[in-house]
Amino acid sequence: MIVKRIGFLSFGHYQAVPGSVVRTAGDALLQTVELAVAAEEVGADGAYVRVHHFAPQLASPFPLLAAIGARTSRIEIGTGVIDMRYQNPLYTAEEAAAADLISGERLQLGVSRGSPETALAGYESFGYVPGEGESDADLARRHTAIFRAAIAGEAMANADPRMTGTSGGLSIQPLSPTLPDRIWWGAGTRATAEWTAEQGMNLMSSTLLTEDTGVPFDQLQAEQIQRFRDTWAEMGWEREPRVSVSRSIIPITDEASYRYFGARAQVEGRDQVGNLDGGLARFGRSYIGEPEKLVEELAADEAVRMADTVLVTVPNQLGVDFNARLLEGVVAVGRELGWRD
């Protein structure tokens, strides 16, 4: 059994609707910071945020991550994921290094092409247009390559001899020396997982795979992870890679959790297959139930067994107190499973 880190992943939804205690963008941002503090207190290991644009969700991660880093001392902070189609690679490199240094080098940065957005080619509104013969996925990978070169300290501009007395290259500042080893790619297919290993990035796999072979979600994701690890070994990288999977896990431990989620256990307790971006996609099941039931079911999840990090997607609109209790319950389930030292 791989000793696992347990983190939360928040989409940061906010809306003034009945039942939501996250009614504004300010609520979403401030409550995410407070949930990170609470997560550290109950023994969780990470606070991760999803990034979406043109939607009432979390959008600009680095001020938020820096705030979380300043308020916590132990947990990892990260993203799952930043859509690199929208990002200026050099500015992202500066912001990532600053957030990492503020947190004491605890940043685990998940990047990718991202998922379908509410805006049609919204990245073009941000000023980024794929080149001739380039897809939007190619654009995301190109931005990522520049970003990774920048955080590694490669020269990104020529010095002005009038200012520096030299004509050499200049790297972005600040730099965080260990950050290059803590970049993750959000992969939706087995082939993309292999590409991720070829690039030397960690693997982040969510509750959605944009392909389907007819096998249960956890088995397909386990194959994805195995292909990633096999390719990593073939590449001969010196460090050990990390792998995270996301799961919806709701321990039913009190009246509130039963009221909100008890009736959904049967409906959401199985995989779903649907069309996404013109192809079949498989969505993983939710784990909802009493802790003893969750221990049994999660022990049988092949992909969870193979990962070193489990990110629990939280219903953030129910507020900090509810989600802190949820995370405390998941940490207890993890101990029963032997995930923790």
VEXTORLO-285999 format. One line per field, with one value per residue (C-alpha): residue number from 1; residue in one letter; x, y, z. Coordinates in steps of 0.25 Angstrom, whole numbers, padded with zeros to 4 digits, always signed. Layout:
// residues N
nr <- NUM:...
rest <- a:...
xx <- X:...
yy <- Y:...
zz <- Z:...
END
This chain:
// residues 341
nr <- 1:2:3:4:5:6:7:8:9:10:11:12:13:14:15:16:17:18:19:20:21:22:23:24:25:26:27:28:29:30:31:32:33:34:35:36:37:38:39:40:41:42:43:44:45:46:47:48:49:50:51:52:53:54:55:56:57:58:59:60:61:62:63:64:65:66:67:68:69:70:71:72:73:74:75:76:77:78:79:80:81:82:83:84:85:86:87:88:89:90:91:92:93:94:95:96:97:98:99:100:101:102:103:104:105:106:107:108:109:110:111:112:113:114:115:116:117:118:119:120:121:122:123:124:125:126:127:128:129:130:131:132:133:134:135:136:137:138:139:140:141:142:143:144:145:146:147:148:149:150:151:152:153:154:155:156:157:158:159:160:161:162:163:164:165:166:167:168:169:170:171:172:173:174:175:176:177:178:179:180:181:182:183:184:185:186:187:188:189:190:191:192:193:194:195:196:197:198:199:200:201:202:203:204:205:206:207:208:209:210:211:212:213:214:215:216:217:218:219:220:221:222:223:224:225:226:227:228:229:230:231:232:233:234:235:236:237:238:239:240:241:242:243:244:245:246:247:248:249:250:251:252:253:254:255:256:257:258:259:260:261:262:263:264:265:266:267:268:269:270:271:272:273:274:275:276:277:278:279:280:281:282:283:284:285:286:287:288:289:290:291:292:293:294:295:296:297:298:299:300:301:302:303:304:305:306:307:308:309:310:311:312:313:314:315:316:317:318:319:320:321:322:323:324:325:326:327:328:329:330:331:332:333:334:335:336:337:338:339:340:341
rest <- m:i:v:k:r:i:g:f:l:s:f:g:h:y:q:a:v:p:g:s:v:v:r:t:a:g:d:a:l:l:q:t:v:e:l:a:v:a:a:e:e:v:g:a:d:g:a:y:v:r:v:h:h:f:a:p:q:l:a:s:p:f:p:l:l:a:a:i:g:a:r:t:s:r:i:e:i:g:t:g:v:i:d:m:r:y:q:n:p:l:y:t:a:e:e:a:a:a:a:d:l:i:s:g:e:r:l:q:l:g:v:s:r:g:s:p:e:t:a:l:a:g:y:e:s:f:g:y:v:p:g:e:g:e:s:d:a:d:l:a:r:r:h:t:a:i:f:r:a:a:i:a:g:e:a:m:a:n:a:d:p:r:m:t:g:t:s:g:g:l:s:i:q:p:l:s:p:t:l:p:d:r:i:w:w:g:a:g:t:r:a:t:a:e:w:t:a:e:q:g:m:n:l:m:s:s:t:l:l:t:e:d:t:g:v:p:f:d:q:l:q:a:e:q:i:q:r:f:r:d:t:w:a:e:m:g:w:e:r:e:p:r:v:s:v:s:r:s:i:i:p:i:t:d:e:a:s:y:r:y:f:g:a:r:a:q:v:e:g:r:d:q:v:g:n:l:d:g:g:l:a:r:f:g:r:s:y:i:g:e:p:e:k:l:v:e:e:l:a:a:d:e:a:v:r:m:a:d:t:v:l:v:t:v:p:n:q:l:g:v:d:f:n:a:r:l:l:e:g:v:v:a:v:g:r:e:l:g:w:r:d
xx <- +0000:+0005:+0005:-0004:-0006:-0021:-0024:-0037:-0040:-0050:-0056:-0060:-0074:-0082:-0096:-0107:-0116:-0124:-0115:-0102:-0093:-0084:-0092:-0081:-0067:-0061:-0068:-0062:-0048:-0048:-0055:-0045:-0034:-0042:-0044:-0029:-0026:-0037:-0032:-0018:-0024:-0032:-0019:-0021:-0009:-0013:-0022:-0024:-0033:-0039:-0038:-0049:-0051:-0064:-0071:-0075:-0064:-0049:-0041:-0028:-0021:-0008:-0013:-0022:-0010:-0001:-0011:-0013:+0002:+0003:-0008:-0003:+0010:+0009:-0001:+0003:-0004:-0007:-0016:-0024:-0023:-0019:-0023:-0010:-0017:-0021:-0007:+0004:+0016:+0026:+0016:+0011:+0025:+0027:+0014:+0017:+0031:+0026:+0014:+0024:+0034:+0023:+0018:+0032:+0033:+0019:+0013:+0009:+0004:-0005:-0006:-0012:-0021:-0033:-0047:-0058:-0061:-0074:-0067:-0065:-0050:-0049:-0034:-0034:-0041:-0029:-0020:-0015:-0018:-0013:-0002:-0004:-0007:-0007:-0019:-0023:-0017:-0004:-0005:-0006:+0006:+0014:+0011:+0015:+0028:+0032:+0027:+0035:+0047:+0045:+0044:+0056:+0064:+0066:+0069:+0056:+0061:+0073:+0080:+0081:+0096:+0092:+0086:+0094:+0107:+0106:+0098:+0095:+0082:+0073:+0064:+0051:+0051:+0048:+0053:+0049:+0060:+0051:+0039:+0042:+0040:+0026:+0019:+0007:+0000:-0015:-0016:-0030:-0025:-0015:-0007:-0006:-0001:+0010:+0013:+0013:+0024:+0032:+0032:+0037:+0024:+0016:+0002:-0011:-0023:-0038:-0051:-0053:-0045:-0048:-0048:-0055:-0052:-0064:-0056:-0060:-0054:-0044:-0038:-0037:-0030:-0021:-0016:-0014:-0005:+0002:+0006:+0011:+0020:+0025:+0028:+0035:+0044:+0047:+0051:+0061:+0057:+0065:+0054:+0041:+0029:+0016:+0002:-0011:-0025:-0038:-0050:-0064:-0064:-0075:-0075:-0089:-0086:-0097:-0111:-0106:-0098:-0109:-0119:-0111:-0105:-0112:-0122:-0111:-0103:-0110:-0111:-0096:-0090:-0087:-0079:-0086:-0082:-0085:-0081:-0071:-0063:-0069:-0064:-0068:-0064:-0065:-0068:-0064:-0074:-0076:-0073:-0084:-0088:-0084:-0069:-0069:-0075:-0065:-0053:-0058:-0061:-0049:-0040:-0045:-0042:-0030:-0026:-0027:-0018:-0007:-0007:+0001:-0009:-0024:-0031:-0045:-0055:-0063:-0077:-0071:-0084:-0088:-0078:-0065:-0071:-0078:-0066:-0056:-0065:-0065:-0050:-0048:-0057:-0048:-0035:-0041:-0045:-0031:-0025:-0034:-0029:-0015:-0012:-0005:+0007
yy <- +0000:+0014:+0024:+0034:+0049:+0054:+0068:+0075:+0080:+0092:+0098:+0110:+0111:+0124:+0128:+0135:+0123:+0116:+0107:+0113:+0120:+0124:+0135:+0144:+0143:+0149:+0138:+0127:+0133:+0136:+0122:+0115:+0121:+0117:+0103:+0101:+0105:+0096:+0084:+0086:+0085:+0072:+0065:+0067:+0069:+0078:+0090:+0090:+0099:+0097:+0109:+0113:+0126:+0133:+0126:+0128:+0120:+0122:+0128:+0134:+0124:+0131:+0142:+0131:+0121:+0132:+0135:+0120:+0119:+0130:+0125:+0110:+0104:+0089:+0085:+0085:+0096:+0094:+0095:+0084:+0090:+0103:+0104:+0108:+0112:+0125:+0127:+0137:+0127:+0137:+0144:+0130:+0126:+0139:+0137:+0122:+0125:+0136:+0127:+0116:+0124:+0130:+0116:+0111:+0103:+0095:+0098:+0086:+0092:+0085:+0090:+0085:+0088:+0089:+0085:+0091:+0105:+0113:+0123:+0119:+0120:+0129:+0128:+0137:+0148:+0147:+0149:+0135:+0129:+0116:+0117:+0112:+0098:+0098:+0093:+0099:+0086:+0090:+0104:+0099:+0090:+0101:+0111:+0100:+0097:+0112:+0113:+0101:+0106:+0120:+0113:+0105:+0118:+0118:+0132:+0138:+0152:+0159:+0168:+0183:+0186:+0200:+0196:+0183:+0185:+0171:+0166:+0152:+0146:+0149:+0139:+0142:+0146:+0141:+0127:+0115:+0105:+0092:+0097:+0090:+0076:+0080:+0082:+0073:+0071:+0068:+0056:+0051:+0039:+0028:+0034:+0047:+0041:+0034:+0048:+0054:+0044:+0047:+0062:+0058:+0064:+0058:+0052:+0058:+0049:+0054:+0048:+0049:+0041:+0046:+0032:+0019:+0004:-0002:-0005:+0001:+0015:+0011:+0000:+0010:+0020:+0009:+0006:+0020:+0021:+0008:+0014:+0027:+0019:+0010:+0021:+0029:+0017:+0016:+0031:+0028:+0040:+0040:+0045:+0037:+0043:+0046:+0042:+0048:+0044:+0052:+0045:+0050:+0044:+0048:+0041:+0040:+0043:+0053:+0058:+0069:+0059:+0050:+0061:+0066:+0053:+0041:+0040:+0041:+0029:+0020:+0029:+0034:+0021:+0016:+0021:+0029:+0029:+0041:+0050:+0061:+0069:+0060:+0047:+0037:+0040:+0032:+0039:+0032:+0028:+0036:+0029:+0033:+0025:+0022:+0021:+0006:+0005:+0015:+0007:-0005:+0002:+0010:-0002:-0008:+0004:+0000:+0014:+0019:+0008:+0012:+0027:+0035:+0046:+0046:+0059:+0060:+0069:+0077:+0083:+0097:+0104:+0097:+0105:+0103:+0096:+0085:+0082:+0082:+0071:+0064:+0065:+0060:+0048:+0045:+0046:+0036:+0026:+0028:+0023:+0011:+0008:+0009:+0022:+0029:+0026
zz <- +0000:-0004:+0007:+0002:+0004:+0005:-0001:-0004:-0018:-0019:-0032:-0024:-0028:-0024:-0026:-0018:-0018:-0007:+0001:-0003:+0008:-0004:-0010:-0016:-0022:-0009:-0001:-0010:-0008:+0007:+0010:+0002:+0010:+0023:+0018:+0015:+0030:+0035:+0026:+0032:+0046:+0043:+0037:+0022:+0014:+0002:-0002:-0017:-0026:-0040:-0050:-0059:-0067:-0071:-0060:-0045:-0040:-0036:-0047:-0043:-0034:-0030:-0021:-0014:-0013:-0007:+0003:+0007:+0007:+0017:+0026:+0027:+0030:+0026:+0015:+0000:-0008:-0023:-0035:-0042:-0052:-0059:-0073:-0080:-0093:-0085:-0078:-0081:-0079:-0073:-0064:-0059:-0056:-0048:-0040:-0038:-0032:-0023:-0018:-0016:-0008:+0001:+0004:+0007:-0006:-0004:-0017:-0026:-0039:-0048:-0062:-0075:-0087:-0078:-0079:-0088:-0084:-0084:-0094:-0109:-0111:-0098:-0098:-0111:-0103:-0094:-0106:-0109:-0123:-0128:-0139:-0153:-0152:-0137:-0129:-0115:-0109:-0116:-0111:-0097:-0098:-0105:-0093:-0083:-0090:-0089:-0075:-0070:-0077:-0070:-0056:-0059:-0060:-0075:-0082:-0086:-0091:-0095:-0085:-0089:-0088:-0085:-0072:-0068:-0075:-0082:-0094:-0088:-0085:-0074:-0066:-0059:-0045:-0035:-0037:-0027:-0029:-0026:-0033:-0047:-0040:-0035:-0048:-0051:-0064:-0064:-0074:-0079:-0087:-0086:-0098:-0091:-0078:-0086:-0092:-0078:-0074:-0086:-0082:-0068:-0061:-0050:-0054:-0049:-0053:-0050:-0048:-0064:-0075:-0089:-0094:-0091:-0094:-0087:-0074:-0060:-0058:-0047:-0056:-0068:-0059:-0053:-0067:-0070:-0057:-0061:-0075:-0069:-0059:-0070:-0079:-0067:-0065:-0080:-0080:-0069:-0060:-0047:-0038:-0034:-0040:-0033:-0037:-0032:-0034:-0031:-0025:-0019:-0005:+0004:+0018:+0024:+0038:+0043:+0040:+0030:+0022:+0021:+0017:+0006:+0000:+0006:-0005:-0016:-0012:-0021:-0033:-0033:-0028:-0042:-0054:-0065:-0080:-0089:-0100:-0098:-0108:-0119:-0113:-0102:-0088:-0075:-0062:-0049:-0038:-0025:-0012:-0002:+0010:+0024:+0027:+0028:+0014:+0009:+0014:+0007:-0006:-0007:-0004:-0017:-0025:-0034:-0038:-0023:-0019:-0029:-0026:-0016:-0014:-0014:-0016:-0011:-0018:-0008:-0009:-0006:-0006:+0007:+0014:+0022:+0034:+0026:+0018:+0029:+0035:+0022:+0021:+0036:+0032:+0019:+0027:+0037:+0026:+0020:+0034:+0033:+0019:+0024:+0015:+0026:+0035
END
